[in-house]
Amino acid sequence: MSKNFLIVFKSSAQKELINEFEIDEELIALHSERNSVSPSIRLIPTDRNINKHIAQDIVEGFLTDQFSVIESKITESKYHYHIEVVFQLIFEDFIQVTLSGSNLFYKEGGVEYFYSIEGCFCKAFAHSLTQNINTDFSISITCEKSTKIR
């Protein structure tokens, strides 16, 4: 059995800023003249961590194996593209993990790690938990524990 957390990312982008968009295997890419970006989330080690370097290594290492996109959609209004992406984080039952709002607490081997979860845009199709490209698009996220894996 595993613990499953869902993070719902929502954003709106002005149509005039986007040349085209594509969805490939549930990953969205928005292409403009400046760059190509994909919706993503960031796990940011907080000041509560004793060793921030190890906390960051965890994000860049095995946590990324537990991170996936399970659903994506784009809808259009007159002036905007509305983007919604559902991300999933899966942890084995023996790992102590708690999600409170947009804060993630993770404990392994007696060592505690604390993260803040933020929505962001990263390089298109990069599928990253740490990279951020400033787009000035509005972003909101909601985090919830799921009772089943989608």
N, C-alpha and C positions, 0 to 999 in steps of 0.2 A: 504494500500500500504506500502511496506517496501523498505529500501535501501539495496542493495545486493552488496557485494564486493567479488571478487575472488582473491585468492592467489595461483599462480602456483609454485609448488615446484619441482625442478629438481635436480637430483643427479646421480652420477655414483659410483659404488662399484666394486672393483676388484673381479672377480669370485673366485679367490683362497682364499679370506678372508671370503666367504659366504658358509656355509655348505648346506643351503637350504633356500627357501623363500616361503611365502604363501600369498594369498590374501583372506581375509574373510570380506564380507560385505563392500567392497571398502577399507578396511584397509590392509596395507602391513606390513608384518613382515619379517625381514631378520635375519636369525639365524646363529650364528658363535659359535666357541668354547668359546669365551669370554663372549658374551651376545646375547640377542635378542632385536632388535630395530625396531621402526617404524618411518617413516617420520612424522614430525610435524612442527608446527610453534610456535614461542614464541612471546608474546606481552610483551615488556620490557618497564616499566615506565621510561621516560626520566627525565633529570635534570630540565626540565621546569615545572614539577609538584610541586605544593605548598606542598602537602602532599603525599609523595611516598607510604606510608603504605596504605592509602585509594585507591590509584591508583592500587596497587598490589592486594588488596582485591577485587576490581572490576574484575580484570582478573580471579582470582580464584573463583569468585562467578558467577554472572549471565552472564558474557560475554561467559563463556564456554557453556552455553545453546544455544548461538547464533552461535556456531562454529560447522561446520560439514565437512566431507569428501564427495565430490560428484562424484569424478572420480579418478581411480588409474590405472596405467599400468606399466608393466615392460617389456622392450625389451632387447634382448641379442646381444652383439657383441662377437668377438672372446675372449676377455679378461675381459669384463665388463658386469655388469647388469646396465641398464639405467632406472632410476626410474622417473616417473612423477605423481604427485598427485595434484588434484585441490581441494583446501579448499574453503569454503564459510563462510563469516561472514554476518549475517542478522541483521539489526537494524530497529526498528519501525520508521515510518516517523516523529513522534514528537521528536525524539532524533536527535540532531545536530551532525553529524559525517562527517568528511572529510578525504579522503585518498590522500596523496601526495607522490608519490614514494613509499617508504616503511615506511612512517610515518603516523600514525593514530591520528587524533584529535577527541576528544569525549567530548560533553558538555551535562551535565544533571543538572537541577535545578540551573543554573547559575554558576556551578563549571566546570572548564575546566580540561581535562586530556589529556596527551600527551604520545604516545607510539611509539616505534620503532618495526617493524615487522621483525623477523629473521627466517630463516629456521633452523631446528635442527633435531636431532634424539632423541626419547624418548624411555622409556621402551616399549617393544612390546605390542601393543594394548592398551596402557595407555590412548591414546587420550587426551593429555595434552597440554595446552598452555604455560606451564612454565618450565617443566623439560627439561634437556639437558644431553645427554650422548655423550661424545666425541668419534667419530668414525674415524675422519680424512678423511671421504669421502667428495668430493667436493659438495657444495650445492649452488644453486642459486634460488632466488625467484623473481617473478614479481607480482605486485599487480595492480588490475584494478577494476573500477566500472563496474558492469554488468547492462545491460538494462533489463535482465529478469532473473528469478530464474530458475536454471536448475533442 
